[in-house]
Amino acid sequence: MKRSYLYFLTILFSCLLVLFSCRKDIEFILDGKESPSASVLENAKIYYMQNINSASVNRLDAKWKDSWLIKQNGKEILLTPTPERKLFSKDFDVRRYFAFEIKNEQVVLSNIVEIIGKGDDVSKHTNALISKSKDTSYDFDGSIIYYDINYKYSHSYVYAEGKIKENLNSSILTAAYSDFKEKQSTYLKSNTKKTASATTCPGVLPFWTNIIPAAAFGEGCTVTIYTETTRDQNGCVTKITHSYTGHSCPSVCTTCGSGSGSGSGSDGSGSGIGSSTTTGNPPYGGGGGAIIVNNVKDPCVKKMVDSIISKDIEFKTRQSLYIIFGQTNDFNLYFYDNDPTLSYNTLGTCLASNLRYSQGQLSGMDATIQLNSPRLSTMSQEIIAVTTVHEGIHAYLSYKGFISQNNQAQHVEMLKSQVSLMANYLITKFNTPAKEAYALAFNGLDVAFNELTSATKNQIITELSTSLGTTFPTLSERAIIMADYEMGYKGKKCTPPVQP
């Protein structure tokens, strides 16, 4: 009896083992899906590895075990799901896949596709939409957006009542709402142009079908926005519709990462090191844009920060902070003021946190800049500007991978390559006399300078004197110049923007 029972358990266990090992096949049979052959799946993996930019922050992971084949309309397509993101709006459903077109078991074409459904489960339309025929109705409202394998936008189709609508395209973007508004403003301006038929495109104000909730406007929050754009036969935009689809509000780390600072008479500081890994799952829309958030409250200082973020400071690479941080989605820049931890003599600090690495290379981080607005707002615009630029350079150096627990390490790098850049910015922006501009640009760097060897000091002073065209100001001369600008005896008074 015991032996019979043992045989029964053995057979039951074997059946269960077979059943669970074939669970995916059973799921596919129930869903009407076809499992790919081992060779097709392997060839797709090889294609992926050969063509994906693994260092890109927009790299999207593939869930190979969930892949299935579509054979419709004379096409054979391997569809591979990717990681998804939570959406707060119940009016939209989004799925994204790698679509590998197969011929003789080899990949001949690949895309990332995002299917966006309005109030419907898009999974039941996936096979039909991927292998679409323009003449077929699919009982689907929404759109399908195509990207290349590295998540760069290609084209889109918009469906209304199951049919593709001509002269209508779509996009989805994840970004800070303030950044979205700036990009939207630039886009609307560019719409007013002359076409080949000498027609002037009218300005078009977008309207919203789903309003962004108040919870999405917190510090560091990003929103995901779906847009449909209609154009006429001349290519002019005639209608824009925005729809809120979701938001995310990550906490901003203020106690991890490497710190740096600039100050009046002494340097600010930060402490600690932190890191995390968030790769392979960028936001919808090809990664969207980076978070560049100006949370400064003081209107005068905020105005200066806005100016510097957008275009006013160009690095030697001919890139501004906006270009550097605004063209990726994983290097995020935050500006704050009135941090109670800042000492009186510390005008600003920059903290690099949440460091993310891919294959040994820095692939993402958050840079938080704190500005001492109570003091800065009483000083000249030149002091506010040079302090903001100084901290922006810290963020830039961290972006380039120059991260150290020793604050002075980046200051030494500034002494060697960035003082002239800061000085020329003041000369160009404010017509600051050259000697005074160089003195202001040197502020916050004296501690690092004094720790250098005599030979290195002499080399830096010689190079700065050559760039300046005269003798570089001494320590006492720099102190007097700095005091004049701090007290408002020289420079332009800080004035808040005029309210409309």
KEROPA-988011 format. One line per field, with one value per residue (C-alpha): residue number from 1; residue in three letters; x, y, z. Coordinates in pm, whole numbers, m for minus. Each point is the difference from the previous one (the first is absolute). Layout:
BEGIN
k	NUM,...
r	Ala,...
c1	X,...
c2	Y,...
c3	Z,...
***
This chain:
BEGIN
k	1,2,3,4,5,6,7,8,9,10,11,12,13,14,15,16,17,18,19,20,21,22,23,24,25,26,27,28,29,30,31,32,33,34,35,36,37,38,39,40,41,42,43,44,45,46,47,48,49,50,51,52,53,54,55,56,57,58,59,60,61,62,63,64,65,66,67,68,69,70,71,72,73,74,75,76,77,78,79,80,81,82,83,84,85,86,87,88,89,90,91,92,93,94,95,96,97,98,99,100,101,102,103,104,105,106,107,108,109,110,111,112,113,114,115,116,117,118,119,120,121,122,123,124,125,126,127,128,129,130,131,132,133,134,135,136,137,138,139,140,141,142,143,144,145,146,147,148,149,150,151,152,153,154,155,156,157,158,159,160,161,162,163,164,165,166,167,168,169,170,171,172,173,174,175,176,177,178,179,180,181,182,183,184,185,186,187,188,189,190,191,192,193,194,195,196,197,198,199,200,201,202,203,204,205,206,207,208,209,210,211,212,213,214,215,216,217,218,219,220,221,222,223,224,225,226,227,228,229,230,231,232,233,234,235,236,237,238,239,240,241,242,243,244,245,246,247,248,249,250,251,252,253,254,255,256,257,258,259,260,261,262,263,264,265,266,267,268,269,270,271,272,273,274,275,276,277,278,279,280,281,282,283,284,285,286,287,288,289,290,291,292,293,294,295,296,297,298,299,300,301,302,303,304,305,306,307,308,309,310,311,312,313,314,315,316,317,318,319,320,321,322,323,324,325,326,327,328,329,330,331,332,333,334,335,336,337,338,339,340,341,342,343,344,345,346,347,348,349,350,351,352,353,354,355,356,357,358,359,360,361,362,363,364,365,366,367,368,369,370,371,372,373,374,375,376,377,378,379,380,381,382,383,384,385,386,387,388,389,390,391,392,393,394,395,396,397,398,399,400,401,402,403,404,405,406,407,408,409,410,411,412,413,414,415,416,417,418,419,420,421,422,423,424,425,426,427,428,429,430,431,432,433,434,435,436,437,438,439,440,441,442,443,444,445,446,447,448,449,450,451,452,453,454,455,456,457,458,459,460,461,462,463,464,465,466,467,468,469,470,471,472,473,474,475,476,477,478,479,480,481,482,483,484,485,486,487,488,489,490,491,492,493,494,495,496,497,498,499,500
r	Met,Lys,Arg,Ser,Tyr,Leu,Tyr,Phe,Leu,Thr,Ile,Leu,Phe,Ser,Cys,Leu,Leu,Val,Leu,Phe,Ser,Cys,Arg,Lys,Asp,Ile,Glu,Phe,Ile,Leu,Asp,Gly,Lys,Glu,Ser,Pro,Ser,Ala,Ser,Val,Leu,Glu,Asn,Ala,Lys,Ile,Tyr,Tyr,Met,Gln,Asn,Ile,Asn,Ser,Ala,Ser,Val,Asn,Arg,Leu,Asp,Ala,Lys,Trp,Lys,Asp,Ser,Trp,Leu,Ile,Lys,Gln,Asn,Gly,Lys,Glu,Ile,Leu,Leu,Thr,Pro,Thr,Pro,Glu,Arg,Lys,Leu,Phe,Ser,Lys,Asp,Phe,Asp,Val,Arg,Arg,Tyr,Phe,Ala,Phe,Glu,Ile,Lys,Asn,Glu,Gln,Val,Val,Leu,Ser,Asn,Ile,Val,Glu,Ile,Ile,Gly,Lys,Gly,Asp,Asp,Val,Ser,Lys,His,Thr,Asn,Ala,Leu,Ile,Ser,Lys,Ser,Lys,Asp,Thr,Ser,Tyr,Asp,Phe,Asp,Gly,Ser,Ile,Ile,Tyr,Tyr,Asp,Ile,Asn,Tyr,Lys,Tyr,Ser,His,Ser,Tyr,Val,Tyr,Ala,Glu,Gly,Lys,Ile,Lys,Glu,Asn,Leu,Asn,Ser,Ser,Ile,Leu,Thr,Ala,Ala,Tyr,Ser,Asp,Phe,Lys,Glu,Lys,Gln,Ser,Thr,Tyr,Leu,Lys,Ser,Asn,Thr,Lys,Lys,Thr,Ala,Ser,Ala,Thr,Thr,Cys,Pro,Gly,Val,Leu,Pro,Phe,Trp,Thr,Asn,Ile,Ile,Pro,Ala,Ala,Ala,Phe,Gly,Glu,Gly,Cys,Thr,Val,Thr,Ile,Tyr,Thr,Glu,Thr,Thr,Arg,Asp,Gln,Asn,Gly,Cys,Val,Thr,Lys,Ile,Thr,His,Ser,Tyr,Thr,Gly,His,Ser,Cys,Pro,Ser,Val,Cys,Thr,Thr,Cys,Gly,Ser,Gly,Ser,Gly,Ser,Gly,Ser,Gly,Ser,Asp,Gly,Ser,Gly,Ser,Gly,Ile,Gly,Ser,Ser,Thr,Thr,Thr,Gly,Asn,Pro,Pro,Tyr,Gly,Gly,Gly,Gly,Gly,Ala,Ile,Ile,Val,Asn,Asn,Val,Lys,Asp,Pro,Cys,Val,Lys,Lys,Met,Val,Asp,Ser,Ile,Ile,Ser,Lys,Asp,Ile,Glu,Phe,Lys,Thr,Arg,Gln,Ser,Leu,Tyr,Ile,Ile,Phe,Gly,Gln,Thr,Asn,Asp,Phe,Asn,Leu,Tyr,Phe,Tyr,Asp,Asn,Asp,Pro,Thr,Leu,Ser,Tyr,Asn,Thr,Leu,Gly,Thr,Cys,Leu,Ala,Ser,Asn,Leu,Arg,Tyr,Ser,Gln,Gly,Gln,Leu,Ser,Gly,Met,Asp,Ala,Thr,Ile,Gln,Leu,Asn,Ser,Pro,Arg,Leu,Ser,Thr,Met,Ser,Gln,Glu,Ile,Ile,Ala,Val,Thr,Thr,Val,His,Glu,Gly,Ile,His,Ala,Tyr,Leu,Ser,Tyr,Lys,Gly,Phe,Ile,Ser,Gln,Asn,Asn,Gln,Ala,Gln,His,Val,Glu,Met,Leu,Lys,Ser,Gln,Val,Ser,Leu,Met,Ala,Asn,Tyr,Leu,Ile,Thr,Lys,Phe,Asn,Thr,Pro,Ala,Lys,Glu,Ala,Tyr,Ala,Leu,Ala,Phe,Asn,Gly,Leu,Asp,Val,Ala,Phe,Asn,Glu,Leu,Thr,Ser,Ala,Thr,Lys,Asn,Gln,Ile,Ile,Thr,Glu,Leu,Ser,Thr,Ser,Leu,Gly,Thr,Thr,Phe,Pro,Thr,Leu,Ser,Glu,Arg,Ala,Ile,Ile,Met,Ala,Asp,Tyr,Glu,Met,Gly,Tyr,Lys,Gly,Lys,Lys,Cys,Thr,Pro,Pro,Val,Gln,Pro
c1	0,277,186,m310,m44,366,m45,m307,188,289,m232,m188,323,122,m323,13,363,m92,m304,192,288,m253,m200,103,m97,m337,m53,89,m245,m279,84,37,372,276,330,311,257,325,196,m232,21,379,41,m216,215,315,m152,m99,350,165,m223,m99,196,58,143,m307,m232,m285,91,m310,19,m162,m200,112,m184,m335,65,m246,m35,m259,m75,m254,m34,301,227,185,77,160,m162,195,m157,198,m30,m307,m68,m294,m247,m233,m257,m255,m85,315,170,356,204,340,179,300,m128,251,m102,120,90,155,46,217,m84,m35,m155,m65,m200,m118,m375,m221,m371,m214,m365,m270,m208,70,232,249,126,m299,80,377,31,m232,158,360,m78,m241,m169,m111,m323,m111,m205,115,m263,277,45,354,332,309,337,312,360,329,161,175,m331,26,m337,m82,m371,m349,m355,m310,m321,m352,m285,243,123,334,m52,193,206,m6,296,70,274,44,243,116,162,m24,m316,195,232,m298,m151,329,32,m366,51,299,m198,m298,226,158,m346,m36,194,m33,m52,79,m335,85,m266,61,m85,m229,88,m185,m73,m22,m289,m1,m228,146,118,321,m87,147,202,219,131,216,375,179,m321,m26,m313,m75,m196,m160,m33,m190,90,m205,154,m154,115,268,147,m137,m115,m373,m77,191,m148,184,m108,141,81,204,261,284,138,331,157,303,303,173,216,176,246,307,m17,163,m35,96,m4,97,329,m41,m126,m325,3,m195,59,m64,m31,m305,m91,m282,m78,m299,72,m197,m338,m5,m325,m250,83,359,116,m155,216,202,m137,130,m195,51,m153,159,m261,174,m123,325,223,m252,9,379,m10,m259,225,310,m181,m138,295,218,291,170,274,305,m194,m245,m267,m222,m137,m333,156,215,m279,m298,88,20,m248,219,214,m228,68,m181,42,m110,54,m11,147,36,315,195,240,2,316,m116,m180,m75,59,m42,m72,22,m220,m173,295,m85,251,m14,296,225,m99,m210,m341,m214,m11,m190,178,m152,117,m78,30,19,m276,m35,357,18,m314,174,304,59,m125,361,47,m323,100,355,m117,m266,248,258,m249,m114,360,5,m308,169,321,m205,m188,337,82,231,m147,198,m73,260,m173,329,73,m259,121,351,m152,m182,324,165,m275,m313,97,38,m336,m175,183,m85,m363,m6,179,m247,m317,61,288,197,357,231,213,m309,m164,303,8,m369,49,277,m236,m40,321,259,5,72,254,192,37,181,376,180,77,m366,m113,246,m113,m368,68,215,m272,m272,214,50,m375,m74,261,152,117,m253,m133,160,m186,m54,m116,m246,m137,m65,m170,m214,m107,m95,m233,m137,m85,m147,259,69,m205,m370,m254,m199,m358,m286,m181,m287,m334,m236
c2	0,237,m91,69,334,84,m89,224,295,m55,1,304,189,m85,122,323,51,m39,221,287,m28,44,270,273,m219,m68,373,71,m267,150,351,m118,80,m197,m63,85,m263,m1,115,299,109,m38,197,281,12,21,279,186,m24,112,303,124,287,m158,322,205,111,m69,m368,m214,m357,m294,m270,m284,m281,166,33,m138,m14,181,m134,225,194,m179,110,m193,213,m94,213,39,185,256,134,216,301,82,258,195,86,m277,153,m143,m336,m25,m301,0,m275,m79,m103,m206,m71,m351,m156,m345,11,313,353,237,298,106,265,95,53,167,m73,258,m83,238,m165,m350,m295,23,m358,m142,221,m52,m271,177,343,m122,m183,274,58,358,m120,m203,123,m119,136,202,362,114,m9,m202,177,m138,51,m153,m263,275,174,289,118,m108,42,m69,m94,129,m204,134,m249,m262,186,178,377,186,314,m95,m121,m60,4,m70,183,m35,313,261,199,328,m151,m121,349,148,m255,54,376,m46,m243,234,285,m216,m79,357,m24,34,m319,m82,146,327,m70,131,m263,132,m21,m283,m26,m358,m122,m267,m301,m119,263,m61,m52,227,m294,7,351,m90,42,m236,m137,m103,m41,m228,182,m146,239,m19,254,70,162,134,m64,269,m162,268,m108,57,m180,m122,m216,m77,m272,m74,m371,m23,151,m97,187,m154,121,222,m134,265,m224,m219,58,218,361,319,366,358,276,345,m39,m376,m300,m187,m372,m320,m353,m365,m208,m175,m201,m198,m177,88,m112,m165,158,361,201,m27,208,m100,109,344,280,46,158,357,162,354,m12,329,217,337,173,183,m305,m220,234,m30,m379,m24,202,m208,m334,83,138,251,m222,m199,m245,m59,m283,271,m153,181,m153,m40,m190,m216,m97,58,m253,m303,m143,m123,304,220,351,168,356,99,295,89,m327,58,m215,249,208,377,m1,m280,146,m333,m375,m277,m356,m295,m287,m319,m92,m262,m204,m217,m221,199,338,268,m22,217,219,276,332,225,363,201,380,234,228,216,121,m17,212,291,m19,95,m205,m83,m181,m196,m91,m111,m202,m178,m63,m130,m254,m82,m88,m236,m171,m8,m154,m262,m72,m56,m258,222,m96,m2,7,277,328,162,m249,163,344,m86,m101,335,185,m174,30,193,338,165,m144,155,331,26,m72,305,213,m99,8,303,188,m59,141,m290,20,11,m286,m222,90,m92,m324,m99,28,m323,m147,147,m298,m241,243,30,m378,m20,m10,326,m118,m79,333,193,m191,79,370,26,m157,220,313,m97,m48,327,192,155,m100,m218,180,m89,m150,342,152,m286,46,373,m68,m272,226,280,m232,m161,338,131,273,m154,m199,m15,m7,m322,75,m250,m55,229,m170,m8
c3	0,92,m317,m213,171,m68,m367,m11,147,m241,m300,134,58,m351,m153,196,m104,m366,48,159,m245,m280,177,m243,m297,161,60,m363,m123,210,m130,m359,m10,m171,177,m204,m88,194,m307,m68,362,7,m324,142,314,m211,m210,316,150,m325,m53,345,154,340,144,m91,279,m243,m31,35,130,m179,186,m226,181,m80,m377,m256,m378,m210,m346,m170,m326,m147,286,265,304,331,270,325,296,199,358,54,220,221,m130,227,m265,m57,m337,m163,m29,m136,m111,m168,m189,m212,m344,m200,m360,m84,m336,m23,379,m27,119,m297,183,358,181,344,m11,259,m21,179,48,113,268,m128,62,m286,40,m186,m302,m1,m267,m243,47,m34,m326,m103,m331,m58,m157,302,296,344,240,162,107,74,m179,m73,15,m168,116,m108,220,202,73,m247,m134,m356,m80,130,m100,177,m1,47,m5,m124,m309,m53,m17,m268,85,368,205,366,258,368,226,358,144,271,m68,m8,m262,m202,m2,m124,m280,m90,m23,m233,m216,m32,m109,m266,m137,m127,m325,m375,m196,m360,m100,177,261,351,259,274,365,174,370,126,209,269,18,331,247,198,369,268,141,m313,68,301,14,m237,m151,m363,m209,m295,m270,m313,m296,m328,m271,m314,m311,m321,m358,39,309,233,345,30,325,307,273,324,241,343,35,319,230,231,301,111,322,m46,185,211,217,m257,m280,m26,109,m120,79,m74,255,106,181,54,m188,57,49,m40,116,m73,m315,m135,m306,m149,m325,m216,m356,m275,80,m123,6,m284,m304,m63,341,m26,136,311,309,23,281,131,348,110,174,10,m320,m71,42,m183,m300,m19,30,m279,m226,71,m39,m341,m194,178,100,m275,82,m217,m164,m119,215,248,320,m176,m291,231,238,m230,m269,225,241,282,91,205,127,291,132,351,234,369,125,378,4,m212,204,m30,m210,m233,m298,m166,m6,m255,106,m242,118,m115,m219,m261,m198,m311,m93,229,m150,171,m168,226,309,177,52,268,17,313,m16,299,m126,316,m53,m378,m47,178,m228,m361,m293,m83,333,m45,m353,75,303,m209,m281,251,133,m352,m86,300,m149,m341,138,183,m324,m169,268,208,339,324,371,23,m92,m94,m278,m227,107,m119,m334,m11,69,m292,m260,107,149,m341,m106,304,m44,m370,84,232,m260,m273,210,223,m167,320,m21,m80,316,222,m194,56,368,43,m194,243,299,198,m139,238,240,m285,m149,328,23,m336,m41,m75,m353,m74,151,m218,m308,65,70,m314,m215,152,m48,m364,m50,183,m195,311,347,180,313,332,296,162,m331,m50,353,m60,m336,152,290,m240,m194,317,153,m324,m52,m340,m248,m76,277,23,m105,m17,m331,m85,67,m299
***
